[in-house]
Amino acid sequence: MLPLTLLHTAAGHPMLVELKSGETFNGHLVDCDNWMNLTLREVIQTSPNGNKFWRLPECYIRGNTIKYLNIQEEVIDMVKEDESKHRHMANRGRGRGRDNSYGGRGGRGNSRGQNRGGRGAGRT
């Protein structure tokens, strides 16, 4: 399970974000990018010592300041289901055809490299 896949699936769900500074943010994930920068809505920010609280309509958190994320179990289960679906779909249609030959475009064929000039070709 990739972290960005998990975060994209978690969009719209509540999560807790703790920063390296000790501040925590509880809110609903709106968006994330490839650097794990997050946008949260309906946020409650808590000071590092836990004695001050602020309610924010929206906040942006830079990815390199994040210490850890706490996401609901149901989101993790959704990602696992999606991965198993993708794995099942990826396995379909692989392998050889009905007659057990490679054939088709890009197949090996029987005369690979023969009847061509160039290096290693016998010269008469």
DSSP file with accessible surface (Angstrom, degrees, kcal/mol):
  #  RESIDUE AA STRUCTURE BP1 BP2  ACC     N-H-->O    O-->H-N    N-H-->O    O-->H-N    TCO  KAPPA ALPHA  PHI   PSI    X-CA   Y-CA   Z-CA
    1    1 A M              0   0   98      0, 0.0    79,-0.0     0, 0.0     3,-0.0   0.000 360.0 360.0 360.0 123.9    0.0    0.0    0.0
    2    2 A L     >  -     0   0  118      1,-0.1     4,-2.2     2,-0.0     5,-0.2  -0.662 360.0-129.8 -88.4 142.0    1.5    3.3   -1.1
    3    3 A P  H  > S+     0   0   75      0, 0.0     4,-2.4     0, 0.0     5,-0.2   0.884 107.6  50.1 -59.5 -40.2    1.1    6.4    1.2
    4    4 A L  H  > S+     0   0   49      2,-0.2     4,-2.6     1,-0.2     5,-0.2   0.880 108.6  52.6 -68.9 -35.1   -0.1    8.6   -1.6
    5    5 A T  H  > S+     0   0   59      2,-0.2     4,-2.1     1,-0.2    -1,-0.2   0.930 110.3  49.3 -61.6 -43.5   -2.7    6.1   -2.7
    6    6 A L  H  X S+     0   0   30     -4,-2.2     4,-1.7     1,-0.2    -2,-0.2   0.928 111.8  48.0 -61.5 -43.9   -3.9    5.9    0.9
    7    7 A L  H  < S+     0   0    2     -4,-2.4     4,-0.4     1,-0.2    -2,-0.2   0.899 109.6  51.5 -67.8 -39.6   -4.1    9.7    1.1
    8    8 A H  H >< S+     0   0   95     -4,-2.6     3,-0.9     1,-0.2    -1,-0.2   0.899 111.7  48.1 -64.4 -36.5   -6.0   10.1   -2.2
    9    9 A T  H 3< S+     0   0   28     -4,-2.1    -1,-0.2     1,-0.2    -2,-0.2   0.831 105.1  60.5 -69.5 -31.1   -8.5    7.5   -0.9
   10   10 A A  T >< S+     0   0    1     -4,-1.7     3,-2.6    -5,-0.2    19,-0.4   0.510  73.6 128.9 -76.7  -4.3   -8.8    9.3    2.4
   11   11 A A  T <  S+     0   0   46     -3,-0.9    19,-0.2    -4,-0.4    20,-0.1  -0.288  76.6  18.2 -55.8 130.6  -10.1   12.5    0.7
   12   12 A G  T 3  S+     0   0   53     17,-3.9    -1,-0.3     1,-0.3    18,-0.1   0.286 105.3 106.6  90.6  -9.4  -13.3   13.6    2.4
   13   13 A H  S <  S-     0   0   40     -3,-2.6    16,-2.2    16,-0.1    -1,-0.3  -0.722  76.2-102.1-102.0 154.2  -12.6   11.5    5.5
   14   14 A P  E     +A   28   0A  44      0, 0.0    58,-0.7     0, 0.0     2,-0.3  -0.376  45.9 169.0 -72.2 149.3  -11.5   12.8    9.0
   15   15 A M  E     -AB  27  71A   7     12,-2.6    12,-2.1    56,-0.1     2,-0.4  -0.984  30.9-128.0-154.2 161.0   -7.9   12.5   10.0
   16   16 A L  E     -AB  26  70A  33     54,-2.2    54,-2.9    -2,-0.3     2,-0.5  -0.952  21.1-168.2-113.6 132.6   -5.4   13.6   12.6
   17   17 A V  E     -AB  25  69A   0      8,-2.6     8,-2.6    -2,-0.4     2,-0.5  -0.990   2.1-165.4-121.7 124.8   -2.1   15.1   11.6
   18   18 A E  E     -AB  24  68A  34     50,-2.5    49,-3.0    -2,-0.5    50,-1.7  -0.953  12.9-147.2-109.1 133.4    0.7   15.7   14.1
   19   19 A L  E >   - B   0  66A  15      4,-2.9     3,-1.8    -2,-0.5    47,-0.2  -0.501  28.0-109.0 -92.0 163.9    3.5   18.0   13.1
   20   20 A K  T 3  S+     0   0  145     45,-2.6    46,-0.1     1,-0.3    -1,-0.1   0.789 119.6  61.7 -60.6 -25.8    7.2   17.7   14.1
   21   21 A S  T 3  S-     0   0   73     44,-0.3    -1,-0.3     2,-0.1     3,-0.1   0.603 120.3-108.6 -75.8 -14.0    6.6   20.7   16.3
   22   22 A G  S <  S+     0   0   20     -3,-1.8    -2,-0.1     1,-0.4     2,-0.1   0.243  75.6 133.2 103.0 -13.4    4.0   18.9   18.3
   23   23 A E        -     0   0   50     -5,-0.1    -4,-2.9    26,-0.1    -1,-0.4  -0.427  42.0-151.3 -67.1 147.3    1.0   20.7   17.0
   24   24 A T  E     -AC  18  46A  24     22,-1.7    22,-2.7    -6,-0.2     2,-0.4  -0.929   8.5-161.8-122.2 150.5   -2.0   18.5   16.0
   25   25 A F  E     -AC  17  45A  15     -8,-2.6    -8,-2.6    -2,-0.4     2,-0.5  -0.994   1.8-168.8-131.3 121.4   -4.7   19.2   13.4
   26   26 A N  E     +AC  16  44A  65     18,-2.2    18,-2.4    -2,-0.4     2,-0.3  -0.965  37.6 108.8-108.9 124.2   -8.0   17.3   13.3
   27   27 A G  E     -A   15   0A   6    -12,-2.1   -12,-2.6    -2,-0.5     2,-0.5  -0.971  67.4 -71.1-172.5-177.1  -10.0   17.8   10.2
   28   28 A H  E     -AC  14  41A  67     13,-2.6    13,-2.5    -2,-0.3     2,-0.3  -0.844  48.8-119.3 -96.9 128.9  -11.4   16.4    6.9
   29   29 A L  E     + C   0  40A   2    -16,-2.2   -17,-3.9    -2,-0.5    11,-0.2  -0.485  34.0 172.7 -69.9 126.8   -8.9   15.8    4.2
   30   30 A V  E     -     0   0A  50      9,-3.4     2,-0.3     1,-0.4    10,-0.2   0.828  62.0 -18.0 -97.1 -48.3   -9.7   17.9    1.1
   31   31 A D  E     - C   0  39A  93      8,-1.2     8,-2.2   -20,-0.1    -1,-0.4  -0.987  49.7-166.6-157.9 157.0   -6.6   17.3   -1.1
   32   32 A C  E     - C   0  38A   6     -2,-0.3     6,-0.2     6,-0.2     2,-0.2  -0.979  11.6-152.7-144.7 155.0   -3.0   16.1   -1.1
   33   33 A D    >   -     0   0   48      4,-1.3     3,-1.9    -2,-0.3   -25,-0.0  -0.549  42.7 -81.8-118.4-173.3   -0.2   16.3   -3.6
   34   34 A N  T 3  S+     0   0  120      1,-0.3   -30,-0.1    -2,-0.2    -2,-0.0   0.642 127.7  54.0 -67.8 -15.1    2.9   14.3   -4.5
   35   35 A W  T 3  S-     0   0  191      2,-0.1    -1,-0.3   -31,-0.0     3,-0.1   0.222 118.4-110.0 -99.2  11.3    4.9   16.0   -1.7
   36   36 A M    <   +     0   0   61     -3,-1.9     2,-0.3     1,-0.3    -2,-0.1   0.711  61.9 159.4  64.5  23.1    2.2   15.1    0.9
   37   37 A N        -     0   0   22     25,-0.1    -4,-1.3    26,-0.1     2,-0.3  -0.638  26.8-154.2 -69.8 133.1    1.1   18.7    1.3
   38   38 A L  E     -CD  32  61A   0     23,-2.7    23,-3.1    -2,-0.3     2,-0.5  -0.865  20.8-157.3-117.5 148.6   -2.4   18.5    2.7
   39   39 A T  E     -CD  31  60A  28     -8,-2.2    -9,-3.4    -2,-0.3    -8,-1.2  -0.995  20.7-172.7-119.3 124.6   -5.4   20.7    2.7
   40   40 A L  E     -CD  29  59A   0     19,-2.6    19,-2.3    -2,-0.5     2,-0.3  -0.894   8.3-155.2-117.6 150.3   -7.9   20.1    5.6
   41   41 A R  E    S+CD  28  58A 125    -13,-2.5   -13,-2.6    -2,-0.3    17,-0.2  -0.874  73.2  20.7-120.4 157.5  -11.3   21.5    6.3
   42   42 A E  E    S-     0   0A 132     15,-2.1     2,-0.3    -2,-0.3    -1,-0.2   0.966  89.2-175.9  51.0  60.8  -13.3   22.0    9.5
   43   43 A V  E     - D   0  56A   0     13,-2.4    13,-3.1    -3,-0.2     2,-0.5  -0.652  30.5-161.1 -99.4 140.9  -10.0   21.9   11.5
   44   44 A I  E     -CD  26  55A  60    -18,-2.4   -18,-2.2    -2,-0.3     2,-0.4  -0.985  17.3-159.8-115.5 116.4   -9.3   21.9   15.2
   45   45 A Q  E     -CD  25  54A  31      9,-3.0     9,-2.2    -2,-0.5     2,-0.4  -0.799   3.2-161.6 -97.6 136.5   -5.7   22.9   15.8
   46   46 A T  E     -CD  24  53A  19    -22,-2.7   -22,-1.7    -2,-0.4     7,-0.2  -0.958  19.8-119.2-119.2 137.3   -4.1   22.0   19.2
   47   47 A S    >   -     0   0    9      5,-2.4     3,-1.4    -2,-0.4   -23,-0.0  -0.234  34.3-102.6 -67.7 162.1   -1.0   23.6   20.6
   48   48 A P  T 3  S+     0   0   80      0, 0.0    -1,-0.1     0, 0.0   -26,-0.0   0.851 123.6  44.9 -57.8 -34.9    2.1   21.4   21.3
   49   49 A N  T 3  S-     0   0  119      1,-0.0   -26,-0.1     3,-0.0    -2,-0.0   0.531 110.3-123.9 -89.1  -4.4    1.4   21.4   25.1
   50   50 A G  S <  S+     0   0   36     -3,-1.4     3,-0.0     2,-0.2    -1,-0.0   0.552  82.6 106.0  81.6  11.0   -2.3   20.7   24.5
   51   51 A N  S    S+     0   0  104      1,-0.1     2,-0.4    -5,-0.0    -1,-0.1   0.557  70.3  58.4-102.5  -4.3   -3.7   23.7   26.5
   52   52 A K        -     0   0  125     -5,-0.0    -5,-2.4     2,-0.0     2,-0.4  -0.972  60.8-172.3-126.7 142.5   -4.8   25.9   23.5
   53   53 A F  E     -D   46   0A 131     -2,-0.4     2,-0.4    -7,-0.2    -7,-0.2  -0.973   2.9-170.6-132.8 144.3   -7.3   25.1   20.8
   54   54 A W  E     -D   45   0A 111     -9,-2.2    -9,-3.0    -2,-0.4     2,-0.5  -0.996  15.8-142.8-133.1 141.1   -8.3   26.9   17.6
   55   55 A R  E     -D   44   0A 199     -2,-0.4   -11,-0.2   -11,-0.2   -13,-0.0  -0.910  23.6-175.2-103.5 124.5  -11.1   26.2   15.1
   56   56 A L  E     -D   43   0A  47    -13,-3.1   -13,-2.4    -2,-0.5     3,-0.1  -0.956  28.2-146.4-120.9 138.4  -10.1   26.8   11.5
   57   57 A P  E    S-     0   0A 111      0, 0.0   -15,-2.1     0, 0.0     2,-0.3   0.879  86.5  -9.2 -68.2 -34.4  -12.4   26.6    8.4
   58   58 A E  E     -D   41   0A  96    -17,-0.2     2,-0.3   -16,-0.1   -17,-0.2  -0.986  65.1-174.1-159.7 149.2   -9.4   25.4    6.3
   59   59 A C  E     -D   40   0A  21    -19,-2.3   -19,-2.6    -2,-0.3     2,-0.4  -0.993  17.5-139.5-148.2 156.8   -5.7   24.9    6.6
   60   60 A Y  E     -D   39   0A 146     -2,-0.3     2,-0.5   -21,-0.2   -21,-0.2  -0.959  17.2-164.3-116.5 129.7   -2.7   24.0    4.5
   61   61 A I  E     -D   38   0A   7    -23,-3.1   -23,-2.7    -2,-0.4     2,-0.3  -0.972  18.4-130.2-119.9 125.3    0.0   21.7    5.9
   62   62 A R    >   -     0   0  153     -2,-0.5     3,-1.7   -25,-0.2     4,-0.3  -0.535  18.2-131.8 -74.6 134.6    3.3   21.4    4.2
   63   63 A G  G >  S+     0   0   12      1,-0.3     3,-1.3    -2,-0.3    -1,-0.1   0.804 100.5  59.9 -60.5 -34.7    4.3   17.7    3.8
   64   64 A N  G 3  S+     0   0   91      1,-0.2    -1,-0.3   -45,-0.0   -28,-0.1   0.547 100.1  58.2 -77.4  -1.6    7.8   17.9    5.2
   65   65 A T  G <  S+     0   0   51     -3,-1.7   -45,-2.6   -46,-0.1   -44,-0.3   0.503  81.7 109.6 -97.6  -5.1    6.5   19.2    8.6
   66   66 A I  E <   +B   19   0A  25     -3,-1.3   -47,-0.3    -4,-0.3     3,-0.1  -0.548  40.0 179.8 -80.1 131.3    4.3   16.1    9.2
   67   67 A K  E     -     0   0A 130    -49,-3.0     2,-0.3     1,-0.4   -48,-0.2   0.870  68.2 -22.9 -91.0 -51.7    5.4   13.7   11.9
   68   68 A Y  E     -B   18   0A 104    -50,-1.7   -50,-2.5     2,-0.0    -1,-0.4  -0.990  52.6-138.0-156.7 164.0    2.5   11.2   11.5
   69   69 A L  E     -B   17   0A  45     -2,-0.3     2,-0.5   -52,-0.2   -52,-0.2  -0.955   7.6-154.8-122.8 142.1   -1.0   10.8   10.2
   70   70 A N  E     +B   16   0A  94    -54,-2.9   -54,-2.2    -2,-0.4     2,-0.3  -0.974  20.2 179.3-119.2 116.9   -3.9    8.9   11.8
   71   71 A I  E     -B   15   0A  17     -2,-0.5   -56,-0.1   -56,-0.2     5,-0.1  -0.889  33.9 -96.5-119.5 147.3   -6.5    7.7    9.4
   72   72 A Q    >>  -     0   0   80    -58,-0.7     4,-1.3    -2,-0.3     3,-0.8  -0.240  28.9-122.2 -61.6 148.7   -9.7    5.7   10.1
   73   73 A E  H 3> S+     0   0  128      1,-0.2     4,-2.5     2,-0.2     5,-0.2   0.835 109.1  63.8 -59.9 -34.9   -9.6    2.0    9.6
   74   74 A E  H 3> S+     0   0  106      1,-0.2     4,-1.9     2,-0.2    -1,-0.2   0.858 100.7  51.8 -63.0 -32.1  -12.4    2.1    7.1
   75   75 A V  H <> S+     0   0    0     -3,-0.8     4,-2.1     2,-0.2    -1,-0.2   0.920 108.8  50.0 -68.6 -42.5  -10.2    4.1    4.7
   76   76 A I  H  X S+     0   0   35     -4,-1.3     4,-2.2     1,-0.2    -2,-0.2   0.918 110.2  51.0 -62.5 -40.5   -7.4    1.6    5.0
   77   77 A D  H  X S+     0   0   73     -4,-2.5     4,-2.3     1,-0.2    -1,-0.2   0.891 107.1  54.0 -63.8 -37.5   -9.9   -1.2    4.2
   78   78 A M  H  X S+     0   0   67     -4,-1.9     4,-2.3     2,-0.2    -1,-0.2   0.911 108.3  49.3 -63.4 -40.4  -11.1    0.7    1.2
   79   79 A V  H  X S+     0   0    1     -4,-2.1     4,-2.6     2,-0.2    -2,-0.2   0.921 109.6  51.6 -65.2 -42.0   -7.5    0.9   -0.2
   80   80 A K  H  X S+     0   0  111     -4,-2.2     4,-2.1     1,-0.2    -1,-0.2   0.909 110.2  49.0 -62.1 -40.8   -7.0   -2.8    0.4
   81   81 A E  H  X S+     0   0  112     -4,-2.3     4,-2.2     2,-0.2    -1,-0.2   0.924 111.4  49.3 -63.6 -44.3  -10.2   -3.6   -1.5
   82   82 A D  H  X S+     0   0   65     -4,-2.3     4,-2.5     1,-0.2    -2,-0.2   0.905 110.2  51.1 -62.2 -41.4   -9.1   -1.3   -4.4
   83   83 A E  H  X S+     0   0   50     -4,-2.6     4,-2.5     1,-0.2    -1,-0.2   0.911 109.6  49.5 -63.1 -41.6   -5.7   -3.0   -4.6
   84   84 A S  H  X S+     0   0   60     -4,-2.1     4,-2.3     2,-0.2    -1,-0.2   0.897 110.9  50.5 -67.6 -35.4   -7.2   -6.5   -4.7
   85   85 A K  H  X S+     0   0  129     -4,-2.2     4,-2.5     2,-0.2    -2,-0.2   0.933 112.0  47.0 -64.1 -44.9   -9.5   -5.4   -7.5
   86   86 A H  H  X S+     0   0  134     -4,-2.5     4,-2.3     2,-0.2    -2,-0.2   0.900 112.1  50.3 -64.6 -39.9   -6.6   -3.9   -9.5
   87   87 A R  H  X S+     0   0  146     -4,-2.5     4,-1.5     2,-0.2    -1,-0.2   0.919 111.3  48.6 -64.1 -41.4   -4.5   -7.0   -8.9
   88   88 A H  H  X S+     0   0  123     -4,-2.3     4,-0.6     1,-0.2    -2,-0.2   0.927 113.5  46.5 -65.2 -42.4   -7.4   -9.2  -10.1
   89   89 A M  H >< S+     0   0  110     -4,-2.5     3,-0.6     1,-0.2    -1,-0.2   0.858 109.4  55.0 -69.5 -33.3   -7.9   -7.1  -13.2
   90   90 A A  H 3< S+     0   0   48     -4,-2.3    -1,-0.2     1,-0.2    -2,-0.2   0.822 104.0  55.1 -69.9 -29.1   -4.2   -7.0  -14.0
   91   91 A N  H >< S+     0   0  101     -4,-1.5     3,-1.0    -3,-0.2     2,-0.2   0.664  88.6  94.7 -78.8 -16.0   -4.0  -10.8  -14.0
   92   92 A R  T << S+     0   0  162     -4,-0.6     3,-0.1    -3,-0.6    -3,-0.0  -0.539  88.3  17.7 -76.7 139.6   -6.7  -11.1  -16.6
   93   93 A G  T 3  S+     0   0   87      1,-0.3    -1,-0.2    -2,-0.2     2,-0.2   0.560  93.2 125.6  83.1   7.2   -5.6  -11.5  -20.2
   94   94 A R    <   +     0   0  179     -3,-1.0    -1,-0.3     3,-0.0     2,-0.1  -0.541  45.0  36.6 -92.6 165.6   -2.0  -12.4  -19.5
   95   95 A G  S    S-     0   0   75     -2,-0.2     2,-0.1    -3,-0.1    -3,-0.0  -0.446  95.3 -28.4  96.2-168.5   -0.2  -15.4  -20.8
   96   96 A R        -     0   0  136      1,-0.1     6,-0.1    -2,-0.1    -3,-0.1  -0.380  62.8-109.0 -84.9 162.5   -0.2  -17.3  -24.0
   97   97 A G    >   -     0   0   46      4,-1.0     3,-1.4    -2,-0.1    -1,-0.1   0.100  49.5 -74.6 -74.8-165.5   -3.1  -17.6  -26.4
   98   98 A R  T 3  S+     0   0  254      1,-0.3    -2,-0.1     2,-0.1    -1,-0.1   0.859 131.1  49.3 -64.0 -36.4   -5.2  -20.7  -27.0
   99   99 A D  T 3  S-     0   0  121      2,-0.1    -1,-0.3     3,-0.0     3,-0.1   0.279 110.2-118.8 -93.0  15.3   -2.6  -22.5  -29.1
  100  100 A N  S <  S+     0   0  117     -3,-1.4     2,-0.3     1,-0.2    -2,-0.1   0.805  73.6 122.5  56.1  31.9    0.2  -21.9  -26.5
  101  101 A S        -     0   0   48      1,-0.2    -4,-1.0     6,-0.0    -1,-0.2  -0.889  65.4-134.7-118.6 157.0    2.3  -19.8  -28.9
  102  102 A Y        +     0   0  144     -2,-0.3    -1,-0.2    -6,-0.1     5,-0.1   0.969  56.9 139.4 -71.5 -54.5    3.6  -16.3  -28.5
  103  103 A G        +     0   0   43     -3,-0.1     5,-0.1     1,-0.1    -3,-0.0   0.269  27.2  75.3  43.9-168.6    2.6  -15.3  -32.0
  104  104 A G  S >  S-     0   0   75      2,-0.1     3,-1.7     3,-0.1     2,-0.2  -0.014  97.6 -13.7  64.2-169.4    1.1  -12.0  -32.8
  105  105 A R  T 3  S+     0   0  254      1,-0.3     0, 0.0    -3,-0.1     0, 0.0  -0.395 135.4  12.2 -67.4 129.2    3.0   -8.7  -32.9
  106  106 A G  T 3  S+     0   0   79      1,-0.2    -1,-0.3    -2,-0.2    -2,-0.1   0.568  89.7 149.8  83.0   7.4    6.4   -8.9  -31.4
  107  107 A G    <   -     0   0   32     -3,-1.7    -1,-0.2     1,-0.1    -3,-0.1  -0.212  54.3-118.5 -68.9 165.8    6.5  -12.6  -31.2
  108  108 A R        -     0   0  169     -5,-0.1    -1,-0.1     1,-0.1     3,-0.1   0.884  41.6-169.2 -77.6 -40.6    9.8  -14.5  -31.4
  109  109 A G        -     0   0   61      1,-0.2     3,-0.3     2,-0.1    -1,-0.1   0.008  36.0 -86.3  72.3 176.0    9.2  -16.5  -34.5
  110  110 A N  S    S+     0   0  171      1,-0.2    -1,-0.2     0, 0.0    -2,-0.0   0.689 116.1  51.7 -96.2 -20.9   11.4  -19.3  -35.8
  111  111 A S    >   +     0   0   71     -3,-0.1     3,-1.4     3,-0.1     2,-0.3  -0.228  69.6 166.9-115.1  46.9   14.0  -17.4  -37.8
  112  112 A R  T 3  S-     0   0  184     -3,-0.3     3,-0.1     1,-0.3    -3,-0.1  -0.435  73.7  -6.5 -67.1 121.7   15.1  -14.8  -35.4
  113  113 A G  T >  S+     0   0   47     -2,-0.3     3,-0.5     1,-0.3    -1,-0.3   0.476 103.6 123.7  78.3  -0.8   18.3  -13.2  -36.6
  114  114 A Q  T <   +     0   0  119     -3,-1.4    -1,-0.3     1,-0.2     3,-0.1  -0.576  63.3  24.8 -91.4 160.7   18.8  -15.5  -39.6
  115  115 A N  T 3  S+     0   0  163      1,-0.2     2,-0.4    -2,-0.2    -1,-0.2   0.805  95.6 118.8  60.6  28.1   19.1  -14.4  -43.2
  116  116 A R    <   -     0   0  176     -3,-0.5    -1,-0.2     2,-0.0     2,-0.0  -0.959  59.7-130.9-120.6 150.2   20.3  -11.0  -42.2
  117  117 A G        +     0   0   71     -2,-0.4     2,-0.2    -3,-0.1     5,-0.1  -0.210  61.1  74.2 -81.1 179.9   23.6   -9.3  -43.0
  118  118 A G  S >  S+     0   0   43      3,-0.1     3,-1.8    -2,-0.0    -2,-0.0  -0.677  84.2   2.2 113.4-166.5   25.6   -7.7  -40.3
  119  119 A R  T 3  S+     0   0  248      1,-0.3     3,-0.1    -2,-0.2     0, 0.0  -0.242 127.6  10.5 -59.5 138.6   27.8   -8.8  -37.5
  120  120 A G  T 3  S+     0   0   87      1,-0.3     2,-0.3     3,-0.0    -1,-0.3   0.376  90.8 132.7  78.0  -8.0   28.3  -12.5  -37.1
  121  121 A A    <   -     0   0   36     -3,-1.8    -1,-0.3     1,-0.1     2,-0.2  -0.585  65.3-110.0 -77.9 137.3   26.7  -13.3  -40.4
  122  122 A G        -     0   0   78     -2,-0.3     2,-0.4    -3,-0.1    -1,-0.1  -0.467  32.8-150.8 -67.0 130.8   28.7  -15.7  -42.5
  123  123 A R              0   0  218     -2,-0.2    -1,-0.0    -6,-0.0    -6,-0.0  -0.875 360.0 360.0-107.1 138.9   30.2  -14.0  -45.5
  124  124 A T              0   0  189     -2,-0.4     0, 0.0     0, 0.0     0, 0.0  -0.772 360.0 360.0-117.5 360.0   30.9  -15.9  -48.7
